Amino acid sequence: MAEHIDLAEYLFRRLYQVGVRGIHGVPGDYNLTALDYVAPAGLEWVGNCNELNAGYAADGYARVKGIGAVVTAFGVGELSAINAIGGAYAEMAPVVHIVGTPSTSIQNSGACMHHSLGDGNFRIFAEMAAKVTVAQASLTSAHTAPSEIDRVLRQCLLQSRPVYVELPTDLVSAKIPASLLSTPISTSIPPNDEGFEDAEVDLIISKIYAAKQPFIIVDGFTSRYGPGVAALANELVRVTGFPCSTTPFGKGIIDETLPNFHGVYAGIAGKQVYMPWAQSCDLVLRLGPLNSDVNTFGFTTIPDPKVTITFHRDSVEVGSADNGGHYKNLHIKGLLQKILDRLDVSRVPKLDPYPDLGCPRRQLRALEATDPEGTIDQNTFYQRVSTFFREGDIVLSETGTPSVGGRDFVLPKHTQLINSSIWLSIGYMLGATQGVALAQRELIADGGRKGRTILFEGDGSLQMTVQEISTMIRNRLDVTIFVLNNDGYTIERWIHGMEASYNDVAPWRYLKAADFFGAPQDDKEYKISTHRAATWGELERLLADSEVQDGKGFKMIEVIMTKEDAPESLKKLVQTVQKRNSGVLDAKVEGDKITAKAAAQ
């Protein structure tokens, strides 16, 4: 190896070292010379249709690989991507946003440059980015740049949130010592204070032993707290045998074949028996919480803090402020591991009788046969289509009716579900699917579990980011897309304006999209197939088709549904939100805790 390397090479080789293999983004005059270093670093340049989609794709890639990267140009490019970066921040996706900027001399001179606001202020966009990233690095010196790069990459991995790197054009080829690459970026977590940790473990275990009606709720941030935490959560559910549910955001983290798994806890939008039972529990173990209104069904699934033990990444809350405490500087991984190590299974309470909270697999088997000529309905579609899934699949459900309905998916083991439960940027999932498919291809090439990338996308959402179909095809990614064509924004119709024209979308010919976006003709290695299902019989024949099942190439299945049809849980949730907004539902905010005092009848 040469004694010195260029700074851009250092940056991209560091990204390779931490697990990135594909770089998303859009070329621009302020980042072009930096892009010359992507391929030599062993990375694949994806190339997206616009910066927003590139940000979405990097986010999806990061949720599978553990870190992703997107490159944009200064000003117009980075602002186009900032919506995606905001979503990655809100939902804890570790994305490295690299921005090619004007040279340091131009910035220092305050020149009136293109892509700027023309006021000589070259810091304004970085100031915006600082609001939605956990660490920022303005590379202004070859001497300090390597340590700055290492610092932000470490924070991206440790905090599982986006970071921001400014790479000026005059520093792209700045020389730095190549030997710096030989020192790995440390992502080690300091061990918990043993005496402090022991005391909290003993306290938590004593509450587990004393419980009469325990409950476990696993939320989405559990999988963002570092490698191995989700596996420990699964082990806690398995070993205790306590009834367990996830939130919408947490779906897919827990093995859904476990006998004590009972689906998504839907609060006011779920089964009538479930919410009263959950609210009467004397112990709730809550992992990785996201208290958003959507994720908690209008705040109706947030348990009573007096009986709740809440596991955050670096702290644990045992009870409420007046009958417990918030114990900080305790990383969840070490805490859960020690709880499992010390737990005496013979002393763990067994529920007798075990509550009838429903079994998603049993409910799926109990569905009545469909009428082959019948219209496909939203209420049972998501359960029925679950028979299509298999181990290793990564399933994405777009914001709208697919996201709400997808909470009823019945997932095999080792199946990941990606949805949005707070940012809810319509169109995110199509861009994210491109990133997920790339990440999955890399994992399979490295000997990982084989699986398919499967997207459920509404027709309105598809129109937001449809260009990324071309990126999928150009990069020959294996993707299966179910386009749910219900003639517009059905979720918005249920919220307000059932017949309003602003909830309509143009009636595209969706199955021609692949041709328009450059699908190869008669390519035996990368096949393109499109299908349409307007009845249950047509859909069931497609799902049983071996060519549809193989997941190879690009597949689009248009599923025709009626305009006003929606999952029952969505209808109930909308009613709850409308009552809350009108003052019928008394929601009280206490610090960062929101409790629903009254529920819709």
N, C-alpha and C positions, 0 to 999 in steps of 0.2 A: 504494500500500500504506500502511496505517496505520503511524504511527510505532512503536506498541507492539502486540504480540500476546500472547495468553494462552499460558502455558507448555505446556498440552496441545496447542495448535495447533502450537507449535514442535516438539514431540516427533513428532507424526504427520507433519508436513511434512518433517522430517528423514528419517523412514522412507521417505517417497515419493521423496526425492532420491536415496537410496541403492538404489532399485530395488524396494521393497516396493509392491505394489498391492492386496493382500488381507490383512486382519487377522483372524486366527483367535482364538477365545476364547469365554468364557461371561460374560454380564453378572452383576454382583453389586453390592450396595449401596455398596461402597467404590470401584467403578470406573465407576458409571453416568454421572456427570457428565463423566468423561473421554471416554466413548464418543460423546458428542455432537459431538466434534471429528473423528471418523473420516471421515465422508462429506465435510465441507467441505474436508478436506485432499486430496481426490481418491482416497480409499481405499475399498475395498469391505469392509464388515463381513460376514464369513462366518457366524459364529454356529454353534457346535458343540454337540453333545449333552452333553458333559462336558469337563472340563478336560484329562483324560488324552488323549482323542481330539484335542482342540484342539492339544495339544503335539505329538502324532504328525503331525498335518496340517501344522503350521508347519515341522516338520522335513522332511517330504517336499517342501513348497513350497521350502524353502531349498536342497535338493539340486538343484533345477532352476533356480531364479532367482538363487542366490548369497546370499540372505539371506531370512529369514522372521520373522514376529512373532506372538506370542500374548499375549493380555491375560487375566489372571485376577484374582480378588479375593484379598485378604489371607487367610493362614491356610489355611482349608479348600480354597480354590480352587487356591492355588499348590502346596500339598502334593499335591493330586490330579495336578497336572501334572509334579511333580518327577521321576517315572519317565521321562517323555518327555524332559525336559531332561537327565537323566543319560545317556540314549541318544544325544542330540545331542552331548553332550560326548565320550563314548567314541568316536563315529564321525565326529566333526568336521563337524557341521552347524551353520551360523551362524544361530542363533535368538535373537531379542531377546525376553526374557520381561519383560513390563510388569505390575507388580502394583499394583493400587489399594489403598492402605493408609489406616488411620485418620488423622485430622488430626495435625499435629505437636504441637498442644497436648494432645490426648488421649494421644498416645504419651508425651510428657514427664511427664504427670500419673500415668502408671501405672494408669489406670483399668481396671476389670474389664470388658472389652468382648467382645461376641460374636465368634466366629471366633478368639478368642485362647485361650491355655491358662488364662487367669484368674489369672495370677500377676504381671501388670503388666509382663512382659518382652515388648516389641514387637520385639526384635532377633533372637529365636531363629530365626525362619523365614529371615531374611536370612542368618544364620550357616550354616544348612543349605544355602541356595542357593549360598553362596560355595564350597562343596566341588565343585560341578558346573558352575560358570561361570568364565570367564576374567577377567571384569571386572564390578564391581557399582557402582551409583550410587544412593545414598540422597538423594533430592532434598529438601533441607531449607531451601533459600534460593533465592529468585528470582534473586539475584545470581550464584550459582555453578551453578545448575541447567543452563543451556545448555552450558557447557563440560563439565560432567559427562556430559550426554547425548552430546555429540560424542565424548568420550573413550571411552565404552563402545561406541558404534557403530563407531568406528575399530578397536577391538580385536576386535570381533565379525567384521569383514570381514578383518582381517589374519591373525587366528589361526584363522578358520573354526570357531569354537566359540561356545557360548551365552554371553549376558550377561544381567544382571539389573538392572532399573530399578524403584525404588520411587517411586510417585507419590502423595503424600498428598492427601486430598480438599481441604484448604485451599490447596494450591498449584496446583490444576488451572487456575484462572483468574488466577494471579499474572501481572502484566504484565512483559514483557521486551522489549528492543529488537528490532523486526522486522528491522533491518539485519543482524542476526547470521546470518540465513538466506542472505545473499548470498555468504558465504564457504563454499565447498564443504568437506566433510569429506575430509581428505587420507588417501588409502590408498596413497600412494607408498611404495615400498620403497627404502631407501638402497642405492646401488650397492655391489657388492662391492669391497673393496680390490683395485685392479687388479693390483698386483704379486703379492699373495697368491693371487688368483684365477688369474693366469697360471701360477704355479708348479704349482697343483693341476691345472689343465687339461692342462698338458704331461705331468704324471705320469699322469693318467688316459688320455690319448691314447697314451702310450707302452705302457701295458698293453694297450690295445685292439689296437695294431699287433702286439704280441708274442704274442697269444693263439693257441692251437692249437684249443681247443674252447670257444668262448665261448657265453654264454647270457644272455638278458635276462628278468628277472621284473618285471612291472609290478603294483604293489599299489594298493589303493584310495585311500590318502591322496594319491596323485599328483594326483588331480583336486581335492583340497582345498587345494593349495598356491598357489592363485591363478590368475587367468585366463591362459591360454596355456601352462601347464605340461603339461597333457595333450597338447596339440598338439605340443609339443617332444618328448615321450616317443614319440609316434607317428612323428615324423620320425626319431628315433634308431633305432627299429626298422626303418623303411623303408630308411634310408641304409646302415646296417651290413649288413642282410640276416641278422643273427644269429638263430638260433632264439629264439623268444619265446613265453612263456606269461604268463598272469596268475594271480593268486590268485583265490579266489571273490570277495573284496571288490573286486578290481580288474577283474573281468569287465565288458566294455563300454567300457573306456577305450581299448583298442587296436582299430584297424580289423581286424576278423576276416576280411576278404577278402584281407589280405596273405598272400603265399605262405609266409612264414616265421612265421606265427602258428599255434600248436599247441594252442590251448585252455587249459583250466585245468590247472596243474601240481598234481596230486592226491596226490603222495607215495605213501604206503603204500596209499591207497585208489584209486590209478590203475593205468594199464597197467604191467606188470612191467618193460617195456623202458625206461620213462621215468625212473624214479627212479635206477637205476644210472648211466644216461647223465648225468643232471643232477649227480649226486654226483661224477662223474669230470671235470667241467669245470674248466679251469684259470683261467677268468675268468667271474664272474657279476656283471652289472650289475643292481642291485636298486633299484627306485624306489618311494618312498612306502610303506615296510613297516608292516604291522600283524602283530605276532607272536602273535596269539591262537591258542589251541589249535584252534579251529574253522577259522580262516583258513589255518592251516598243516598241517591234517590230523594233529592230534596231534603238532605240532612236527617233522614228518618232512620238511617242504619248506624249512626254514631252511638255507641253504647254508653251507658251510665258510667262516668269516670270513676265513681266510687268503687265499682267492682271490676275495673278494667286495668290490665297491665299492658301498656303500649310500648312496643319495641321500635325505637327509631334507630338510625344508623349509629349514632354516637351517644345515645342516652336511652334510659328506660324510665317510664312513668309508672309508678305503682300506686294506684288509687288517685283520688283527686288531691288538690292542693291542701285541703283542710283535713284529709284523713290518710295522707300518704306522702309521697315526695317524688320529685323529678331528679333522678340521679344521672349526672353527666359524666363525660369522659369514660364511658363504657361502650366499646364497640360491640355491635350486635353479634358478630361472628364468634368472638371468644365467649360472650355471655351465653349464647344458645348452646355452644359446644359443652360448656361446663354444666349447664342445666341437664343436658342429655347424659353426660357422663355420671352425674350424681343421682339421677332420678331412679328411685326404687320402684320398678314397675308394679310390684306386688302391692304397693301402697297407693297407687294411682286409682282414684274412684272409678267404678264401673257404673254406668247408668242402667238402672233396672226398674222399670222397663225403659228400653232405649226409645227416645222420641221418634215419632213418625214424621220426619221432616222432608220426606220425598227423596227418591233416588233417580237422578237424571237418566241413567241407563235403563232402569225399569220403566220410566215414563216413556222413553223412546220406543221400547218394545211393545208398550201397551197402546200405541197409536193405532187407530183403526185404519184399515186399508183405504187408499185413496180411490176416488172415481177417476179412471184413466182419462175421461173426457172433461174432468172438472178443472176449474180455474185454480191456478197456484195461489195459495194464500200465504200472507206473511206470518200468520200465527203459528203454523206448524212447519213452514219451510225450513227454518234453521235447525230444528230437531231432525227432520227427515234427511236433510242433506249431510248430516253428520256421518251417515253410513258411508259416505265417500272418502272420509278422512282415514289416514293411516299413520302409524308411528313415523316420526321424523318430519312430518309436514309442518310448515309455518303458514299459519292462516292469518289473514289481515281482514279487518272489517271496518269499512269507511264510516265516518261520522254520518249519522242519519239513521234511517231504518235498519241498515245492515249492522251498525254498531249496537243498537238496542236489541235487535233480534239475535245477533251473534252471542249474546249472553246465554242463549239457550243451546248453543252448540254442545254436543257431547263429544269430548275430545279423548282420543287414545293417549296412552302413555307417551312421554317424550314429544309432545306436540306443543308448539309455541303459538300463542295467540297474541297478535298486536292490534291494539285499538287505542283510541284517544279518549281520555276521561277528564281533561280539564281544558286543554288548548282548543281542541275541536275545530281545527282549520280545515274547512271543506276542501277536498282535493288532495289532502296530505297523503292518503294511502296509496294512490297510484304512483306518485313519486317514490314513496317509501318502498313500494313493492319492487321497483327496479333495484334499489339498494339491497333489499333483502335477498332477491334472487341472485345477485352477484355474490353476496356474502355466503349464501348457501352453497353456491357452486364451489367457492373456495374451500369451505368446510368439507364437502364431499371429496374434493380432490386431495385433501389432507387426510383422508381416511375416516371422516366423520360419518354419522348416521345418514343414510340416504333418505331423502324426502322431497316433497314438492312445495313450491311457492304458490299459494292459492289466495286470490283476492276476491272479496265481495264488495262491489262498488255500485252505488246508485247512479242512475243516468245523469242526474244533475251534477253530482260530484265529478263524474268522469269528464264532463265538459270543462272543468276548471283546469285540469292538468294533463289532458289527453295527449299532448306532444310526447310525453315520456314513453308512450308505446313505441315510438320510433327509436328511442334509446335502447329499449329492451330488444328490439329486432336487430338493430345495428350491432349490439354486443352479443347477440345470439343467446339470450337468456331464456331459461325455461320458466314459463309463467302460465298459470291458468287463471283467467278472469271471468267471474260470474257478474255480468252487468244486469242489475235489477232495474228493468225498465218499467217504471210506474208513472211515466209522463210528468216528471217535474219534481219539485221539492216537497215530497209527501210529509216529511217531519215538520217542515215549516207550515204546511197546510193545517196540521193538527194543532200547532201552537197558535196560529192566527192566519185567517185568510184562506179558508178551504177552497173557495171559488175565485180567489183573487188572481189576476193575471200576472202579478209579480212573482208568483210561485210556479209559473209555467217555464218550461225550457223549450228550445227548438227541437223538433223531432228528427234527430240525426239518424242516419243509417249506420248504426254502430258496427255492424259486422263487416262493413267495408273499410273500417279504419286501418286494418293491417295493410291492405293494398295501398291505400293512400300514403302510409308511412314507410313504404319501401320494402314490403315483405318479399322475400325471394320467391321466384317462380320455379316449381319443380325441383326444389332442393331436398334431396333425400336425407341429408344429415340434419337439417333444421326445418321441421315441418310446421306449417301454419294451418290451423283448422278453425273454422267458425261454425257455430251451431245456434239454433233457436228453439226454445221450449215455451209453448203457450199453455200447455195442459200438464197435469200430473203424469200422464202416461208418457208424453214426450220427454219430460224431465227424467223420469225413472229409466227410460231406455238409454238416455245419454249418460247417466251416472253409471250404468252397467257396461258401457262401451269400453272395451280394453284400450282403444286408442285415446279416448278421453282420460281414462284413468292413469295412463303412463306418465303424464305430466311433462312430456318432452316437447320442446319447441314452444311456440306461442299458440295458446288456445283461448278463444273467447266464446262464452256461452251467454247468449241474451235470454234472460228469463222475463217473460211478460207477466206483469202483475197489475191489478187495478189501481187507479189513481188515489183513491181514498183509503185503501187497505193499509193497515199498520199493525205491528205486534200489540197485543193487549197490554203488555207492560209499558209500552210507550204511551198508550192512551191514559193509563192510570197515572203515570208520571206527569204528563201534561196537565191533567186535572189537579194534581197536587200543587204543581208550580203555579197554576192560575189562581188557586185558592190562596196560596201563600202571598202572591203578588197583590191580591185583593184584600189581604189582611185576615182571611179566615184562619190560615195556619199561623200560629204564633211561634215564630222562630226567634230564639234569643241568642245573642252572640256574647260569649264570655271569654275575652281574650281571643285565643285561637280555637276555642271550643264552640261548636254550634250544636245546640240540641233542639230537636223538634218536640214541642210540648203537646201539640195536638195533631192528630192525623185526620185526613179526610175519611169520612164514613163510607 
